[in-house]
Amino acid sequence: MAKAPRRWRRRLVRTGLLFAFVLSVALAGSWWLARTEPGWWPDLEPADAEVASLAGAVEKGAAAELQNVRPTSSGSSEPWTVYLTTEEANAWLCARLPQWLANQSRSFRWPGELGSVQIDFREGVIAVGAEVSVSRLGAEGGRGGSAGNGRGTPQIVSALFEPSVDASGALWLRTRRVHLGRLPVPTSWALGGGASVAEGLARALKQSPETARVLDALSGRAPIASETIIRLADGRRVRVQQIRSEEGRLVVTCSTLGRAK
């Protein structure tokens, strides 16, 4: 009779060891996925001459399209469309985004914990990602990080958004999926409650007003823009009517409005 309990104990030990092994492999795999760049993430440098040249071409092309004089009827032109490729968008984000944000507000400072921001246009959705050095916060708060500058290996935090312009003209980004590196994170967990990725990033980025507004928009709690009207220097306005993401490019449909009276 004593042999049966010993057999059960051996089976329990083997089962426990197998469970521990499987759990260890799963945790190691999750850690690797979270620390690995997404397959679509480009390797760009702001100082690269080709990147800077393409970013400048994007700005010049956008300015030319906006300033183009178009016939208007009843105060509005016929709809017109512009296209922005993934390569063009990422070149501009890499080379011009920090300076453009600084020009919008004198108080703006690019957060030290935030690296580059990149996107990937896909059918119906836009992947938006950012390099975040979260461990720097740990150093400031005594929870890890190096004693020197507190920087750790940047981690890519990304999400899939569905862009849309509502009836009032507000631009929204509806969250469809969230990733840490290549590791999928449940959207309901990532964007809800005190454990949300957005709120965690807001704390990591010291909750600057500009960053908080952007994170609220990316979390779907507010539109990223309350109106989609661009005011030109000569008094005309350009209204964005529709934004659609396709594989490899963004399609933006606009109309030009006459001078406001």
Secondary structure, DSSP 4 states (H G I P E B T S, - for coil): --HHHHHHHHHHHHHHHHHHHHHHHHHHHHHHHHHSPPTT-----TT-HHHHHHHHHHHHHHHHHHH----EETTEEPPEEEEEEHHHHHHHHHHHHHHHHHHH-TT----TTEEEEEEEE-SS-EEEEEEE-THHHHHHHTSSS-SSS-----EEEEEEEEEEE-TTS-EEEEEEEEEETTEEE-HHHHHSSTT-HHHHHHHHTTT-HHHHHHHHHHTTSS-SBS--EEE-TTS-EEEEEEEEEETTEEEEEEEEE----
